[in-house]
Amino acid sequence: MRGFAELEVSLHRRDSGSYTVDFRFSQPDSDADNRLVPGAAPQFSTSFDELQNLAHNPVGYGEKLTEDFFSDPSMKDAFTQALNIAESKELSLRIRLLIGPTAPELQNLRWELLNNPRDGGPLCTDENILFSRYLSSLDWRPVRLRPKSSLTALAFIANPSDLADNNLASVDVAGEYQRARDGLGRIPVDLVPQPDTDQRASLDNLLDVLRHTEYDILYLVAHGYMGKDNEPRLVLEDETTGKVVITSGSDLATRLKELTHRPRLVVLASCQSAGNSAGDALRALGPRLAEAGISAVIAMQGNISMETTAEFMPKFFKELTRDGQIDRAMAVARGEVWDVHKHPDFWMPALFMRLKSGRIWYVPGFGEGTGGFEKWKAIGRFIKSSQCTPILGPGLYESMLGSQREIAQRWAEEFHYPMAPHERESLPQVAQFLTVNQYQRAPYDELAEYLQSVVKERYKDDLTGEDENSSLDQMIEIVSAKMRQSNPYEPHEALAKLPLPIYITTNPGNQMAAALKDAQKDPQVVLCPWNEYTEKAYNNPEETIYARESDYHPTPERPLVYHLFGRLNEPDSVVLTEDDYFDFLIGVTRNNKLIPNEVRAALADTALLFLGFKMDEWNFRVLFRSILSQQGSVRRGLYAHIAAQIEPEEGRILEPERARRYLENYFSQGADISLYWGSPEDFIKELLNNWDPNSR
């Protein structure tokens, strides 16, 4: 797959008739953004009336818009320079058109009709020139990419019973659903409303389905129009009667934003009975959904023909399943519609996106082109002989409670974190700020309060009134138990069934011990004595936080669960701030002899399975350095070790394969670690599929 050079084109209002244009260009081998136009930013202006008069002449519209946009020679030179550099290095040029909040009217222009100023051909049908309308979002939640094999779609088709009374044509639900299925190809598609039921295509029903099932793609078909207040509106169904209910685009965007798991791609498809007004509404709705946190939105800008849709959609989704690149799939599909079939409405599908990488999914595994992992048999042997030690990270609970980055960004926003922007994603650094800005125990109190609110809000259907009065630790156990029961690949559930004597966790919850108890085992829970509080407890056997027996030795039947970074029910034991991490490194070195011999032996003389970490974050780096400090590390080279990097987050690592090689080289300092790229569930599936407990 070709790499990408990036060209961001930003448009902002200058005065009532003109806009400034800023070109920023970057290449994959450089972290620098280069301004291609020296001096003052060039300007662009156009006649909206003249373009409107050309609305039924796509060729003329494209020529006029191109002529106006590139009227300043410096802009044409800048674009040509970016394209030439990309071609000379065999890169695709990814163009992100960023329309600033001062110029929302520019979203109404048909940018997909722009021509390449170098040769006059359509710009958006070239597979090597990837075009999208890029929008930032105030939503700080990370966009987690999904494995390719797990993609699912929901078709939501609204056909109120009284459309004729509102001068609207009936919607052919069966036909529209078949179009969605044909377009989505091999991706499984569910339907709302389900046939032969009294289910309605209401907003509440849509949200209820999305709340209980994590769909990647939402394919939405409905009548729409622009209100007098320039607010897009969709014609949905009443929950009880099935009659027309008008829903504003802002309401839809707000409600989708409130979901824990939102679709990564929303396709706003005009029904065949809709007119141009529906296209105007969908085009206006696209930016609202992207700004609300939807990763990518495809909106049909007009009354697109059935033939164009029938050719565009299957080609788009076929290309999307090749490499997950949404903007590349759009270019190929547009090219198919224009170059092969010569349909003049090829420009109508518009892509609004907040993905810098353009990718919606990834392939889990040990790196592209590696031919698979060759050490499964060895890992299976180590597990069977109880010579494997899982080391568990935050990725095992983030799907339930949210990521540490989310918490950090939320606190940074709420408490006005004043340091560098990139530090706002680091929980240890933001937590350290709270100890100074608020009070010493503030981050620990805030963490407990935040997690409690998350559990009560997200899992209110799983908790009884009595449960909600339980401790945070108990509520998490209740929710995680239900997750284990419904998912055989839930990591704690799968790991608890393996014949392992020691489990080391950096997580403050009790999920691992609870899973072991469910597996009819008798786990012993111990805290690492890294600070004065835990050290004092260690020296006092009556303290409940250090459950030990003088003659206890870990076995698969009575395994040890060793909490390195503390427990929620003992806040003074939690490793959270920058100072905590530094003190942890000092403490485990000073109190090395207080760490159980079996734990030290496991870290030095068994195969290590790191599961649920981001290899580039604080918690893993500190953990890794503390492991290297253990005596007997020379024997670590006798084993195969695996680190399962939790699934890539959009925009966090732009080149996963190069990042994988770098991280493997870094970690080879103290152990031969193979880096698995994917979620804990991805890895558990492969582990269970490749491990035969009866093998020798």
C-alpha positions as CSV (number, residue, x, y, z in Angstrom):
1,M,0.0,0.0,0.0
2,R,1.3,3.4,-1.0
3,G,2.2,5.9,1.7
4,F,0.6,9.4,2.0
5,A,1.7,12.9,1.7
6,E,-0.7,15.3,3.5
7,L,-2.1,18.6,2.2
8,E,-4.4,20.5,4.5
9,V,-6.3,23.3,2.8
10,S,-7.9,25.6,5.4
11,L,-10.5,28.2,4.5
12,H,-11.5,31.1,6.8
13,R,-13.6,34.2,6.2
14,R,-11.7,37.3,5.6
15,D,-14.5,39.7,4.9
16,S,-18.0,39.6,3.5
17,G,-16.9,38.6,0.0
18,S,-13.5,36.8,0.4
19,Y,-11.8,34.0,2.3
20,T,-8.2,33.3,3.2
21,V,-6.6,30.0,2.2
22,D,-3.8,28.3,4.1
23,F,-1.9,25.3,2.6
24,R,0.0,23.0,5.0
25,F,2.0,20.2,3.5
26,S,3.7,17.3,5.3
27,Q,5.4,14.0,4.2
28,P,5.5,10.7,6.1
29,D,9.3,10.9,6.7
30,S,9.0,14.3,8.4
31,D,7.1,15.6,11.5
32,A,7.2,19.2,10.1
33,D,4.2,21.0,8.4
34,N,5.4,23.1,5.6
35,R,3.6,26.2,4.4
36,L,3.7,26.1,0.6
37,V,2.7,29.7,0.1
38,P,5.2,32.2,1.5
39,G,4.2,35.5,3.0
40,A,0.6,36.5,3.5
41,A,-2.1,33.9,3.0
42,P,-3.7,34.0,-0.5
43,Q,-7.4,34.8,-0.9
44,F,-10.3,33.2,-2.7
45,S,-13.7,34.6,-3.6
46,T,-16.5,33.3,-5.8
47,S,-20.1,34.2,-6.9
48,F,-22.6,31.9,-5.1
49,D,-25.3,33.1,-7.5
50,E,-23.3,32.1,-10.6
51,L,-22.5,28.7,-9.2
52,Q,-26.1,28.2,-8.3
53,N,-27.1,29.0,-11.9
54,L,-24.7,26.2,-12.9
55,A,-26.3,23.7,-10.5
56,H,-27.6,21.5,-13.4
57,N,-24.3,21.7,-15.3
58,P,-21.7,19.7,-13.3
59,V,-19.0,20.3,-15.9
60,G,-19.6,24.1,-15.9
61,Y,-19.9,24.2,-12.1
62,G,-16.6,22.4,-11.7
63,E,-14.8,24.7,-14.2
64,K,-16.2,27.8,-12.5
65,L,-15.3,26.7,-9.0
66,T,-11.8,25.6,-10.1
67,E,-11.2,28.9,-11.9
68,D,-12.2,30.9,-8.9
69,F,-10.4,28.8,-6.3
70,F,-7.1,28.8,-8.1
71,S,-7.3,32.4,-9.4
72,D,-4.3,33.3,-7.3
73,P,-1.3,31.8,-9.2
74,S,0.5,31.1,-5.9
75,M,-2.4,28.7,-4.9
76,K,-2.1,26.8,-8.2
77,D,1.7,26.6,-7.7
78,A,1.3,25.4,-4.2
79,F,-1.0,22.6,-5.2
80,T,1.1,21.6,-8.1
81,Q,4.2,21.5,-5.9
82,A,2.5,19.2,-3.4
83,L,1.3,16.9,-6.1
84,N,4.7,16.8,-7.8
85,I,6.5,16.0,-4.5
86,A,4.0,13.2,-3.8
87,E,4.4,11.7,-7.2
88,S,8.2,11.8,-7.2
89,K,8.2,9.8,-3.9
90,E,5.4,7.4,-5.1
91,L,3.0,8.7,-2.5
92,S,-0.7,9.3,-2.7
93,L,-1.7,12.9,-1.9
94,R,-4.3,13.1,0.9
95,I,-6.1,16.5,0.6
96,R,-8.1,17.5,3.7
97,L,-10.4,20.5,3.1
98,L,-10.9,22.3,6.4
99,I,-13.7,24.9,6.3
100,G,-13.4,27.0,9.4
101,P,-16.4,28.0,11.7
102,T,-16.3,31.5,10.3
103,A,-17.3,30.3,6.8
104,P,-20.0,27.6,7.2
105,E,-21.6,28.7,3.9
106,L,-18.7,27.2,2.0
107,Q,-20.0,23.7,3.0
108,N,-22.8,24.3,0.5
109,L,-20.4,24.4,-2.4
110,R,-19.8,21.3,-4.5
111,W,-16.1,20.9,-3.7
112,E,-16.2,17.3,-5.1
113,L,-16.5,18.9,-8.6
114,L,-13.1,20.7,-8.3
115,N,-10.8,20.0,-11.2
116,N,-7.1,19.3,-11.0
117,P,-5.5,22.7,-12.0
118,R,-2.6,20.9,-13.6
119,D,-4.5,18.9,-16.2
120,G,-8.2,20.0,-15.9
121,G,-9.4,16.5,-15.0
122,P,-11.8,15.8,-12.1
123,L,-9.8,16.0,-8.9
124,C,-11.9,13.6,-6.8
125,T,-11.9,10.6,-9.1
126,D,-8.1,10.0,-8.9
127,E,-7.1,7.1,-6.7
128,N,-3.8,8.8,-5.9
129,I,-5.5,12.0,-4.8
130,L,-7.7,11.4,-1.7
131,F,-10.1,14.2,-0.9
132,S,-12.3,14.7,2.1
133,R,-13.9,17.6,4.0
134,Y,-12.1,17.5,7.3
135,L,-13.7,18.6,10.5
136,S,-12.3,18.8,14.0
137,S,-14.4,17.8,17.0
138,L,-14.7,19.0,20.6
139,D,-15.3,15.3,21.5
140,W,-12.0,14.1,23.2
141,R,-12.8,10.4,23.2
142,P,-10.3,8.4,21.1
143,V,-11.4,6.8,17.9
144,R,-10.6,3.1,18.3
145,L,-10.2,1.2,15.1
146,R,-11.9,-2.1,14.8
147,P,-10.6,-5.4,13.4
148,K,-11.5,-5.9,9.8
149,S,-13.3,-9.2,10.4
150,S,-15.6,-7.6,13.0
151,L,-17.2,-4.9,10.8
152,T,-21.0,-4.8,11.1
153,A,-23.7,-2.5,9.8
154,L,-27.2,-1.2,10.7
155,A,-29.6,-0.1,8.1
156,F,-32.1,2.4,9.6
157,I,-35.0,3.2,7.1
158,A,-37.8,5.5,8.0
159,N,-41.2,5.2,6.3
160,P,-43.9,6.9,8.4
161,S,-47.4,5.8,7.7
162,D,-48.7,9.3,6.8
163,L,-46.1,10.5,4.4
164,A,-48.7,11.1,1.7
165,D,-50.6,13.5,4.1
166,N,-47.3,15.5,4.3
167,N,-46.9,15.6,0.5
168,L,-44.0,13.1,0.7
169,A,-43.7,9.9,-1.3
170,S,-43.7,6.5,0.4
171,V,-40.3,4.8,1.0
172,D,-39.7,1.3,-0.4
173,V,-38.2,-0.2,2.8
174,A,-37.6,-3.6,1.3
175,G,-36.0,-2.1,-1.8
176,E,-33.9,0.4,0.2
177,Y,-32.7,-2.4,2.5
178,Q,-31.7,-4.5,-0.5
179,R,-29.8,-1.6,-1.9
180,A,-28.0,-1.3,1.5
181,R,-27.2,-5.0,1.5
182,D,-26.0,-4.9,-2.1
183,G,-23.9,-1.9,-1.4
184,L,-22.3,-3.2,1.8
185,G,-21.3,-6.5,0.2
186,R,-20.1,-9.1,2.7
187,I,-20.5,-6.8,5.7
188,P,-23.5,-8.2,7.8
189,V,-26.4,-5.8,7.9
190,D,-29.2,-5.6,10.5
191,L,-32.4,-3.6,9.8
192,V,-34.5,-1.2,11.9
193,P,-37.4,-1.4,11.9
194,Q,-37.3,-5.2,11.8
195,P,-39.9,-6.6,9.4
196,D,-43.1,-8.2,10.7
197,T,-42.8,-6.4,14.0
198,D,-44.3,-3.3,15.5
199,Q,-40.8,-1.7,15.8
200,R,-40.6,1.9,14.5
201,A,-37.9,3.9,12.9
202,S,-37.8,6.4,15.7
203,L,-34.9,8.2,17.1
204,D,-35.2,6.4,20.5
205,N,-35.3,3.0,18.8
206,L,-32.2,3.9,16.8
207,L,-30.3,4.9,19.9
208,D,-31.5,1.9,21.9
209,V,-30.2,-0.5,19.2
210,L,-26.9,1.4,18.9
211,R,-26.5,1.4,22.7
212,H,-26.8,-2.4,23.0
213,T,-24.8,-3.4,19.8
214,E,-21.6,-1.8,18.7
215,Y,-22.2,-1.2,14.9
216,D,-19.3,0.1,12.8
217,I,-21.6,1.5,10.0
218,L,-24.9,3.2,10.2
219,Y,-26.7,3.3,6.9
220,L,-29.5,5.8,7.3
221,V,-32.3,6.3,4.8
222,A,-35.0,9.0,5.4
223,H,-36.7,12.0,3.8
224,G,-35.2,15.3,4.8
225,Y,-35.4,19.0,4.2
226,M,-33.8,22.3,5.3
227,G,-35.8,24.3,7.8
228,K,-36.2,28.0,7.5
229,D,-33.6,28.4,10.2
230,N,-31.1,26.5,8.0
231,E,-31.3,23.5,10.3
232,P,-31.4,20.1,8.6
233,R,-34.4,18.0,9.5
234,L,-35.1,14.3,9.1
235,V,-38.6,12.7,8.7
236,L,-38.6,9.8,11.2
237,E,-41.4,7.7,12.8
238,D,-43.4,8.2,16.0
239,E,-42.6,5.5,18.6
240,T,-46.3,4.6,19.1
241,T,-48.3,5.5,16.0
242,G,-45.6,5.2,13.3
243,K,-46.6,8.7,11.9
244,V,-44.3,11.5,10.9
245,V,-42.0,12.9,13.6
246,I,-39.6,15.7,12.5
247,T,-36.2,15.4,14.1
248,S,-33.6,18.2,13.9
249,G,-30.1,17.4,12.8
250,S,-28.7,18.9,16.0
251,D,-30.9,16.6,18.1
252,L,-29.6,13.5,16.2
253,A,-26.0,14.7,16.5
254,T,-26.4,15.4,20.2
255,R,-28.0,12.0,20.9
256,L,-25.4,10.1,18.9
257,K,-22.6,12.0,20.8
258,E,-24.0,10.7,24.1
259,L,-23.5,7.1,23.1
260,T,-20.6,5.2,24.6
261,H,-19.9,3.4,21.3
262,R,-20.8,5.3,18.2
263,P,-20.8,4.1,14.6
264,R,-17.4,4.9,13.0
265,L,-19.0,5.5,9.6
266,V,-22.5,7.0,9.0
267,V,-23.9,6.8,5.4
268,L,-26.7,9.4,4.9
269,A,-28.5,7.9,1.9
270,S,-31.3,9.8,0.2
271,C,-34.3,7.5,-0.4
272,Q,-35.1,7.2,-4.1
273,S,-38.4,9.1,-3.6
274,A,-36.6,12.1,-2.1
275,G,-35.9,15.3,-4.0
276,N,-33.0,17.8,-4.0
277,S,-34.2,19.2,-0.7
278,A,-33.3,16.0,1.0
279,G,-29.8,16.2,-0.4
280,D,-29.4,19.7,0.9
281,A,-30.4,18.5,4.4
282,L,-28.1,15.5,4.3
283,R,-25.2,17.6,3.2
284,A,-25.8,20.0,6.1
285,L,-26.2,17.2,8.5
286,G,-22.8,15.6,7.6
287,P,-20.7,18.3,9.3
288,R,-22.9,18.3,12.4
289,L,-22.4,14.5,12.9
290,A,-18.6,14.8,12.3
291,E,-18.3,17.7,14.8
292,A,-20.3,15.6,17.3
293,G,-17.6,12.9,17.1
294,I,-18.7,10.5,14.3
295,S,-15.4,9.5,12.7
296,A,-16.6,9.7,9.1
297,V,-19.9,10.6,7.4
298,I,-20.9,10.1,3.7
299,A,-23.8,12.3,2.7
300,M,-25.6,12.3,-0.7
301,Q,-25.7,16.0,-1.7
302,G,-28.6,15.8,-4.1
303,N,-31.2,13.5,-5.6
304,I,-28.6,10.9,-6.6
305,S,-29.8,8.5,-9.3
306,M,-30.5,4.8,-8.5
307,E,-27.9,3.8,-11.1
308,T,-25.2,5.9,-9.6
309,T,-26.0,4.6,-6.1
310,A,-26.1,1.0,-7.3
311,E,-22.6,1.4,-8.8
312,F,-21.0,3.7,-6.2
313,M,-21.9,1.9,-3.0
314,P,-20.7,-1.7,-3.8
315,K,-17.5,-0.3,-5.3
316,F,-16.9,1.9,-2.2
317,F,-17.4,-0.9,0.3
318,K,-15.4,-3.4,-1.7
319,E,-12.5,-1.0,-1.7
320,L,-13.0,-0.2,2.0
321,T,-12.6,-3.9,2.9
322,R,-9.3,-3.9,1.1
323,D,-7.4,-1.6,3.4
324,G,-9.8,0.4,5.5
325,Q,-9.0,3.7,3.9
326,I,-12.3,5.6,3.6
327,D,-11.0,8.5,1.4
328,R,-9.2,6.1,-1.0
329,A,-12.3,4.0,-1.3
330,M,-14.3,7.2,-2.1
331,A,-11.9,8.2,-4.8
332,V,-12.0,4.7,-6.5
333,A,-15.8,4.6,-6.3
334,R,-16.2,8.1,-7.8
335,G,-13.8,7.1,-10.5
336,E,-15.8,4.0,-11.3
337,V,-19.0,6.1,-11.6
338,W,-17.4,8.8,-13.7
339,D,-14.7,7.1,-15.8
340,V,-16.5,3.9,-16.5
341,H,-20.2,4.8,-16.4
342,K,-20.0,8.5,-17.2
343,H,-22.8,9.4,-14.7
344,P,-22.8,13.2,-14.2
345,D,-23.9,12.9,-10.5
346,F,-20.6,11.2,-9.5
347,W,-19.8,14.1,-7.2
348,M,-22.9,13.7,-5.0
349,P,-21.4,11.4,-2.4
350,A,-19.4,13.8,-0.1
351,L,-17.1,12.6,2.7
352,F,-16.9,14.5,6.0
353,M,-14.2,13.1,8.2
354,R,-12.3,13.7,11.4
355,L,-9.8,10.8,10.8
356,K,-6.3,12.0,10.0
357,S,-5.3,8.6,9.0
358,G,-8.4,8.0,6.9
359,R,-8.5,4.4,8.2
360,I,-11.6,2.7,9.8
361,W,-10.2,-0.7,10.6
362,Y,-6.9,-2.6,11.1
363,V,-5.7,-6.2,10.7
364,P,-4.8,-7.6,14.1
365,G,-1.6,-9.7,14.3
366,F,2.1,-9.6,14.6
367,G,2.8,-7.1,11.8
368,E,1.9,-6.9,8.1
369,G,3.8,-9.3,5.9
370,T,5.3,-11.3,8.7
371,G,3.6,-14.6,7.6
372,G,2.1,-15.1,11.1
373,F,3.5,-15.8,14.5
374,E,5.7,-18.9,14.6
375,K,5.9,-19.3,18.4
376,W,2.4,-20.5,19.3
377,K,3.6,-24.0,20.1
378,A,6.2,-22.6,22.4
379,I,3.7,-20.4,24.2
380,G,1.4,-23.3,24.5
381,R,4.1,-25.4,26.1
382,F,4.9,-22.7,28.6
383,I,1.3,-22.3,29.6
384,K,0.8,-26.1,30.0
385,S,3.9,-26.3,32.2
386,S,2.8,-23.2,34.3
387,Q,5.8,-21.3,33.1
388,C,3.8,-18.3,31.7
389,T,2.9,-15.2,33.6
390,P,0.2,-12.8,32.4
391,I,0.8,-9.2,33.1
392,L,-2.4,-7.2,32.7
393,G,-2.8,-3.6,31.7
394,P,-5.6,-1.0,31.5
395,G,-6.7,-2.2,28.1
396,L,-8.6,-5.0,29.8
397,Y,-11.0,-2.6,31.5
398,E,-11.0,0.4,29.2
399,S,-13.9,-1.0,27.0
400,M,-16.0,-1.0,30.2
401,L,-14.8,2.1,32.1
402,G,-13.2,4.3,29.4
403,S,-9.5,4.9,28.7
404,Q,-7.0,6.7,30.8
405,R,-6.6,9.2,28.0
406,E,-10.3,10.1,28.2
407,I,-10.1,10.7,31.9
408,A,-7.0,12.8,31.5
409,Q,-8.6,15.0,28.8
410,R,-11.8,15.3,30.8
411,W,-9.8,16.5,33.9
412,A,-7.6,18.8,31.7
413,E,-10.7,20.5,30.4
414,E,-12.5,20.7,33.7
415,F,-9.5,22.0,35.7
416,H,-7.9,24.1,33.0
417,Y,-4.6,22.2,32.6
418,P,-2.1,24.9,31.6
419,M,0.8,22.8,30.3
420,A,1.7,21.5,26.8
421,P,-1.4,20.3,24.7
422,H,0.1,16.8,24.2
423,E,0.3,16.4,28.0
424,R,-3.5,16.7,28.3
425,E,-3.7,13.0,27.3
426,S,-1.3,11.8,30.0
427,L,-3.2,10.8,33.1
428,P,-0.1,10.8,35.4
429,Q,0.7,14.4,34.4
430,V,-2.8,15.7,34.6
431,A,-3.3,13.9,37.9
432,Q,-0.1,15.4,39.3
433,F,-1.5,18.9,38.4
434,L,-4.6,18.2,40.4
435,T,-2.5,17.5,43.5
436,V,-1.2,21.0,43.3
437,N,-4.2,22.9,41.7
438,Q,-6.8,21.3,44.0
439,Y,-5.5,19.2,47.0
440,Q,-3.2,16.3,47.6
441,R,-5.8,13.5,47.4
442,A,-7.9,15.2,44.6
443,P,-7.0,12.8,41.7
444,Y,-7.8,9.7,43.8
445,D,-11.2,11.1,44.9
446,E,-11.9,12.3,41.4
447,L,-11.0,8.9,39.9
448,A,-13.4,7.1,42.3
449,E,-16.2,9.6,41.7
450,Y,-15.7,9.5,37.9
451,L,-15.6,5.6,37.6
452,Q,-18.7,5.3,39.8
453,S,-20.6,7.7,37.6
454,V,-19.5,5.8,34.5
455,V,-20.6,2.5,35.9
456,K,-24.0,3.8,37.0
457,E,-24.7,5.5,33.7
458,R,-23.4,2.9,31.2
459,Y,-24.7,-0.1,33.0
460,K,-27.8,1.1,34.7
461,D,-29.7,-1.8,33.0
462,D,-27.4,-4.3,34.7
463,L,-27.5,-2.9,38.2
464,T,-30.4,-3.1,40.6
465,G,-31.2,-0.4,43.1
466,E,-29.4,-2.3,45.7
467,D,-26.3,-2.8,43.5
468,E,-26.1,1.0,43.0
469,N,-25.6,1.4,46.8
470,S,-22.6,-1.0,46.7
471,S,-19.0,0.0,46.7
472,L,-17.3,0.9,43.4
473,D,-15.3,-2.3,43.6
474,Q,-18.4,-4.4,44.0
475,M,-20.3,-2.6,41.2
476,I,-17.4,-3.2,38.8
477,E,-17.4,-6.9,39.8
478,I,-21.1,-7.2,39.1
479,V,-20.8,-5.6,35.6
480,S,-17.6,-7.5,34.7
481,A,-19.2,-10.8,35.7
482,K,-22.0,-10.2,33.2
483,M,-19.5,-9.4,30.5
484,R,-17.6,-12.6,31.2
485,Q,-20.8,-14.7,31.0
486,S,-21.7,-13.2,27.6
487,N,-18.2,-13.3,26.0
488,P,-16.0,-16.4,25.9
489,Y,-13.1,-14.3,24.7
490,E,-13.3,-11.8,27.6
491,P,-9.7,-11.8,28.7
492,H,-10.2,-12.4,32.4
493,E,-12.6,-15.2,31.7
494,A,-10.2,-16.9,29.2
495,L,-7.0,-16.4,31.4
496,A,-8.7,-17.7,34.5
497,K,-9.2,-21.1,32.8
498,L,-5.5,-21.5,32.0
499,P,-3.3,-23.6,34.3
500,L,-1.3,-20.6,35.6
501,P,0.0,-20.0,39.2
502,I,0.6,-16.2,39.1
503,Y,-1.3,-13.3,37.5
504,I,0.3,-9.8,37.8
505,T,-2.0,-6.8,37.2
506,T,-1.5,-3.1,37.0
507,N,-5.3,-2.5,37.2
508,P,-7.0,-1.3,40.4
509,G,-10.1,-3.4,40.0
510,N,-10.7,-7.0,41.3
511,Q,-11.8,-8.5,37.9
512,M,-9.0,-11.1,37.7
513,A,-9.6,-12.5,41.2
514,A,-13.3,-12.6,40.6
515,A,-12.8,-14.5,37.3
516,L,-10.6,-17.0,39.0
517,K,-13.3,-17.6,41.7
518,D,-15.8,-18.2,39.0
519,A,-13.5,-20.8,37.5
520,Q,-13.6,-22.7,40.8
521,K,-10.2,-21.5,41.9
522,D,-9.0,-20.0,45.2
523,P,-7.0,-16.9,44.3
524,Q,-4.9,-15.0,46.9
525,V,-4.7,-11.3,46.4
526,V,-1.6,-9.3,47.3
527,L,-0.5,-5.7,46.9
528,C,3.0,-4.7,45.9
529,P,4.7,-2.8,48.8
530,W,5.8,0.2,46.8
531,N,5.1,3.0,49.3
532,E,5.0,3.5,53.1
533,Y,1.3,2.6,53.3
534,T,1.6,-0.7,51.5
535,E,5.0,-1.5,53.1
536,K,3.5,-1.0,56.6
537,A,0.6,-3.3,55.6
538,Y,3.1,-5.9,54.4
539,N,4.8,-5.9,57.8
540,N,1.4,-6.3,59.6
541,P,-0.1,-9.7,58.6
542,E,-3.4,-8.6,60.3
543,E,-3.9,-6.0,57.5
544,T,-6.6,-7.3,55.1
545,I,-5.0,-5.7,52.1
546,Y,-2.1,-8.2,52.2
547,A,-3.6,-11.7,52.4
548,R,-0.8,-14.1,52.9
549,E,-0.2,-17.4,54.6
550,S,3.2,-18.5,55.9
551,D,3.2,-21.8,53.9
552,Y,1.4,-20.5,50.8
553,H,2.9,-21.2,47.4
554,P,1.0,-20.2,44.2
555,T,-0.4,-23.1,42.2
556,P,-2.9,-23.1,39.3
557,E,-5.6,-24.2,41.8
558,R,-4.6,-21.5,44.3
559,P,-3.1,-18.8,42.1
560,L,-1.6,-15.5,43.3
561,V,-3.1,-12.2,41.9
562,Y,-0.4,-9.6,42.5
563,H,-1.5,-5.9,42.2
564,L,1.5,-3.8,41.2
565,F,-0.2,-0.5,41.1
566,G,-2.7,-0.8,43.9
567,R,-6.4,-1.4,44.5
568,L,-9.4,0.8,44.2
569,N,-10.6,-0.2,47.7
570,E,-7.3,1.0,49.1
571,P,-6.8,4.5,47.5
572,D,-3.4,5.0,49.3
573,S,-2.1,2.0,47.3
574,V,-3.0,3.3,43.9
575,V,-0.2,4.4,41.5
576,L,-1.8,7.4,39.6
577,T,0.3,10.6,39.6
578,E,3.8,11.3,38.1
579,D,5.2,11.2,41.6
580,D,3.5,7.9,42.3
581,Y,5.3,6.3,39.3
582,F,8.7,7.7,40.3
583,D,8.1,6.5,43.9
584,F,7.0,3.1,42.6
585,L,10.3,2.6,40.7
586,I,12.2,3.7,43.9
587,G,10.0,1.6,46.1
588,V,10.2,-1.7,44.3
589,T,14.0,-1.3,44.1
590,R,14.3,-0.4,47.8
591,N,11.7,-3.1,48.9
592,N,12.8,-5.7,46.4
593,K,13.1,-8.3,49.1
594,L,9.5,-7.6,50.2
595,I,8.2,-8.8,46.8
596,P,7.3,-12.5,47.1
597,N,10.1,-14.8,45.8
598,E,7.6,-16.4,43.5
599,V,6.7,-13.1,41.8
600,R,10.4,-12.2,41.4
601,A,11.1,-15.6,39.9
602,A,8.1,-15.3,37.6
603,L,9.3,-12.0,36.2
604,A,12.8,-13.4,35.6
605,D,12.2,-17.0,34.7
606,T,8.9,-17.5,32.9
607,A,7.4,-16.4,29.6
608,L,5.8,-13.0,30.0
609,L,2.5,-12.2,28.4
610,F,1.8,-8.4,28.5
611,L,-1.9,-7.9,27.7
612,G,-3.8,-4.7,27.4
613,F,-1.0,-2.1,27.3
614,K,-0.1,0.8,25.0
615,M,3.6,0.2,24.7
616,D,4.4,3.9,24.5
617,E,2.6,5.0,27.7
618,W,3.9,5.6,31.2
619,N,2.4,2.6,32.9
620,F,4.1,0.2,30.6
621,R,7.4,1.9,30.5
622,V,7.6,2.1,34.3
623,L,6.5,-1.5,34.6
624,F,9.1,-2.6,32.0
625,R,11.9,-0.8,33.8
626,S,10.9,-2.4,37.1
627,I,11.0,-5.8,35.5
628,L,14.4,-5.3,34.1
629,S,15.7,-4.3,37.6
630,Q,14.8,-7.8,38.9
631,Q,17.7,-10.2,39.5
632,G,18.0,-13.3,37.3
633,S,17.0,-11.5,34.2
634,V,19.6,-13.5,32.2
635,R,17.1,-16.4,32.2
636,R,14.5,-14.2,30.6
637,G,16.1,-14.9,27.2
638,L,15.2,-18.6,27.5
639,Y,11.5,-17.8,26.8
640,A,9.3,-16.3,24.1
641,H,7.4,-13.2,25.3
642,I,4.4,-11.4,23.8
643,A,3.2,-7.9,24.3
644,A,-0.4,-7.3,23.0
645,Q,-0.6,-3.6,22.1
646,I,-4.2,-2.6,22.6
647,E,-6.0,-1.7,19.4
648,P,-4.6,1.3,17.5
649,E,-6.3,4.6,18.1
650,E,-6.9,6.8,15.1
651,G,-4.2,9.5,14.6
652,R,-2.1,8.2,17.5
653,I,0.3,6.0,15.5
654,L,0.3,7.0,11.9
655,E,2.6,4.1,10.7
656,P,1.8,1.0,12.7
657,E,4.3,-1.3,11.0
658,R,7.3,1.1,11.6
659,A,6.1,1.7,15.1
660,R,5.9,-2.0,15.7
661,R,9.5,-2.5,14.6
662,Y,10.7,0.4,16.7
663,L,8.9,-0.8,19.9
664,E,10.2,-4.4,19.4
665,N,13.7,-3.1,19.0
666,Y,13.3,-1.0,22.2
667,F,12.0,-3.8,24.3
668,S,14.6,-6.2,23.0
669,Q,17.0,-4.6,25.5
670,G,15.8,-6.8,28.3
671,A,13.7,-9.5,26.6
672,D,12.8,-10.9,23.2
673,I,9.2,-9.5,23.0
674,S,7.0,-10.1,19.9
675,L,4.5,-7.2,19.6
676,Y,0.9,-8.2,18.7
677,W,-1.1,-5.4,17.2
678,G,-4.7,-5.6,18.3
679,S,-7.1,-5.7,21.2
680,P,-6.9,-8.1,24.1
681,E,-9.9,-9.9,22.7
682,D,-8.2,-10.2,19.3
683,F,-5.2,-11.8,21.0
684,I,-7.2,-14.1,23.2
685,K,-9.0,-15.5,20.2
686,E,-5.8,-16.3,18.4
687,L,-4.3,-17.7,21.6
688,L,-7.2,-20.1,22.2
689,N,-7.3,-21.1,18.5
690,N,-3.6,-21.9,18.5
691,W,-3.2,-23.5,22.0
692,D,-4.0,-27.2,22.3
693,P,-4.0,-28.1,26.0
694,N,-3.5,-31.8,25.0
695,S,-0.4,-31.1,23.0
696,R,3.1,-32.0,24.2
